[in-house]
Structures are given as C-alpha cells and as structure tokens.
Amino acid sequence: MSARLTREDWLDLGLRQLAQGGAEAVKLAPVCKAAGVTRGSFYHHFDDHDAFLQAMARHWVLTHTEGLVARFPAAASAGEKERLLTEMAMQVDFHVELGIREVARRNGAVAAIVAAADARRLQVLTMLYAERFGIDQDRARMAAKLEYAAYVGALLIQSDIGAVEQRAMADTVSAMMAAYFRADGRD
C-alpha cells in the first residue's frame, strides 16, 4: 500500500481489516502493518485509536447505509426499492457488518454510531413497508424489525452464509411479509 495514505484510505483499510479479521484486526499495530506504514502516518490523520474507530464506524454508515439509500431511484415504487435494497445488501461484504458490531460491543462511542445506523435502516424499511402495503407506522415498523432481525440474525448465527442461502432467506422473508399483508387485505 502507498506510504501516503489519505484519511479515506485509512478508513477503507479499516473496513477491509474488519472483514478479514474482526475487531482484533483494527487495533493500531495490525492496521499499520497492513498499511505498510509507521504509526506516525496513522497519527497524522487521527488523534488516537478511538478517533480512528469512530471515524471508521461513520465511514461504514456512509458506505453501508446512506450510500445504499442514496442509490434508490426517486420514481421507483416501494416494492422496487425494497428489491433494490435487498440486492445491494447482498453485495456488501457481510463480514464488515459482523466486524463493526464486534467493535461496537467493545466501544461505547462506536456502539452509538451503530445504533444510529440501525435506527436509520429501520426507518427506511418502515417507510418502504408503509408505502408498499398501505399500513400504519406501527405495523410497518414491526415488519421492518422482523426483516432486519432476520438479516442481522442470519449473519450472527451463520457467519459463513453464502449468497444462495442469503437470497433464499431474503426471498422467504419478502414472501412471508407479502402473504401476511395480503391475508390482512393490505396488498
């Protein structure tokens, strides 16, 4: 890697390290070793390791939440947006998701950033369910929580989940929700 890393290079490296080795891989020594630079280069961009972890978590939010939401076509229906969101979520390296949550369990400031990202993701899913099925916010939020719990839970119980199984789970959750709201007269 280049000896002249930008702040964003460090943050991207942090996410790659998370994907490859979890929270242990984003400690200062392993990150500097992976970058092929000294700690001085690191401290040029970050006051301390905690500042790096927080910046990395915010970078994760931008790339793994807000960046995905920003790609929704404005004219797309809620169903189309939901399908697009599922496709984008499946293209993201889920090891990063696991890693950032591992860091959050160890660092309160990162935990707050992850909690805010979870809330934002639930907000988006809630909006999609309310629009797609014409349901109130409480029911839409419950459906969003169920879908999101299935996504995060699948990663936690099977960290080596493959794309085929991920797709099958996503399709099953979507079909279950559609069937539920159809049976309820909401589709």
C-alpha positions in Angstrom: 0.0 0.0 0.0 1.2 3.6 -0.6 3.2 5.3 2.1 1.0 8.4 1.6 -2.4 7.3 2.8 -5.3 9.7 2.8 -7.8 9.6 5.7 -10.3 7.8 3.5 -7.6 5.2 2.6 -7.2 4.5 6.3 -11.0 4.2 6.7 -11.3 1.8 3.7 -8.4 -0.2 5.0 -10.1 -0.4 8.4 -13.2 -1.8 6.9 -11.2 -4.3 4.9 -9.3 -5.3 8.0 -12.7 -5.8 9.8 -13.9 -8.0 7.1 -10.7 -10.1 7.2 -10.1 -10.3 10.9 -12.8 -8.7 13.0 -12.1 -6.3 15.8 -8.6 -7.6 16.6 -7.6 -6.6 13.0 -8.4 -2.9 13.6 -6.1 -2.5 16.5 -3.4 0.0 15.8 -0.4 -2.4 15.2 -2.3 -4.7 12.7 -3.7 -1.7 10.8 -0.3 0.0 10.4 1.2 -3.3 9.4 -1.4 -3.9 6.8 -0.9 -0.3 5.5 2.9 -0.8 5.4 3.5 2.4 7.3 4.5 3.6 10.7 2.3 4.8 13.5 3.3 8.4 12.6 1.3 8.2 9.4 -1.7 7.0 11.3 -1.4 9.8 13.8 -1.2 12.3 11.0 -4.9 11.6 10.3 -6.3 10.5 13.7 -5.7 11.9 17.3 -5.9 8.4 18.7 -7.1 4.9 18.1 -10.6 5.7 19.4 -10.9 8.5 16.9 -10.0 6.1 14.2 -12.6 3.6 15.3 -15.3 6.3 15.4 -14.3 7.6 12.0 -14.3 4.1 10.6 -17.8 3.5 12.0 -19.1 6.7 10.5 -17.4 5.7 7.2 -19.3 2.4 7.4 -22.6 4.3 7.9 -21.9 6.3 4.7 -20.9 3.3 2.6 -23.1 0.6 4.0 -26.3 2.6 4.8 -26.6 6.1 3.4 -24.7 5.3 0.2 -27.2 2.5 -0.5 -30.3 4.6 0.3 -29.0 7.4 -2.0 -29.0 4.9 -4.9 -32.8 4.5 -4.8 -34.3 5.8 -8.0 -36.8 8.6 -6.9 -39.5 7.3 -9.2 -39.3 3.6 -8.1 -42.1 2.0 -6.2 -41.7 0.8 -2.7 -41.6 -2.8 -3.9 -38.8 -1.9 -6.4 -36.9 0.0 -3.8 -37.2 -3.0 -1.4 -35.9 -5.4 -4.1 -33.0 -3.0 -4.9 -32.1 -2.7 -1.2 -32.0 -6.5 -0.9 -29.8 -6.7 -4.0 -27.4 -4.0 -2.6 -27.4 -5.6 0.9 -26.3 -8.9 -0.6 -23.4 -7.3 -2.5 -22.0 -5.8 0.7 -19.3 -7.9 2.5 -21.3 -9.1 5.5 -18.0 -9.7 7.4 -17.8 -5.9 7.7 -21.2 -5.9 9.3 -20.1 -8.6 11.8 -16.8 -6.8 12.5 -18.4 -3.4 13.1 -20.8 -4.9 15.6 -17.9 -6.7 17.3 -16.1 -3.3 17.7 -19.4 -1.8 18.9 -19.6 -4.3 21.7 -16.2 -3.1 22.9 -16.5 0.6 22.3 -19.4 2.7 23.5 -18.9 5.5 21.0 -18.9 3.1 18.1 -21.9 1.4 19.6 -23.8 4.7 19.5 -22.9 5.1 15.8 -24.0 1.5 15.0 -27.3 2.1 16.9 -28.0 5.2 14.9 -27.3 3.3 11.7 -29.6 0.5 12.8 -32.3 3.1 13.5 -31.8 4.7 10.1 -32.0 1.3 8.4 -35.2 0.5 10.3 -36.6 4.0 9.3 -36.0 3.2 5.7 -37.5 -0.3 5.9 -40.5 1.1 7.9 -41.1 3.7 5.1 -40.9 1.0 2.4 -43.4 -1.3 4.2 -45.8 1.5 5.0 -45.8 2.7 1.4 -45.8 -0.8 -0.2 -48.7 -2.2 1.9 -50.5 0.9 2.9 -50.2 0.2 6.6 -49.7 2.4 9.6 -46.3 3.2 11.0 -46.5 0.9 14.0 -47.2 -2.2 11.8 -44.7 -1.1 9.2 -42.0 -0.7 12.0 -42.8 -4.2 13.3 -42.4 -5.7 9.9 -39.2 -3.7 9.4 -37.8 -5.0 12.7 -38.7 -8.6 11.8 -36.9 -8.3 8.4 -33.9 -6.6 9.9 -33.6 -9.1 12.7 -33.7 -11.9 10.2 -30.8 -10.2 8.2 -28.6 -9.4 11.2 -29.5 -12.6 13.0 -28.6 -14.8 10.0 -25.2 -13.2 9.9 -24.7 -13.8 13.6 -25.7 -17.4 13.6 -24.1 -18.4 10.3 -21.1 -16.1 9.6 -20.2 -18.2 6.6 -23.6 -17.8 4.9 -23.4 -17.9 1.2 -25.1 -15.8 -1.4 -27.5 -18.6 -2.5 -28.8 -19.1 1.1 -28.9 -15.3 1.7 -31.0 -14.9 -1.4 -33.3 -17.7 -0.3 -33.8 -16.2 3.1 -34.4 -12.7 1.7 -37.0 -14.1 -0.8 -38.6 -16.1 2.0 -38.9 -13.1 4.3 -40.3 -11.0 1.5 -42.9 -13.6 0.5 -43.9 -14.1 4.2 -44.5 -10.4 4.6 -46.4 -10.1 1.3 -48.5 -13.1 2.3 -49.2 -11.7 5.7 -50.3 -8.3 4.5 -52.2 -9.8 1.6 -54.1 -12.1 4.0 -54.8 -8.9 6.1 -56.2 -7.2 3.0 -53.2 -4.9 2.7 -51.6 -5.9 -0.6 
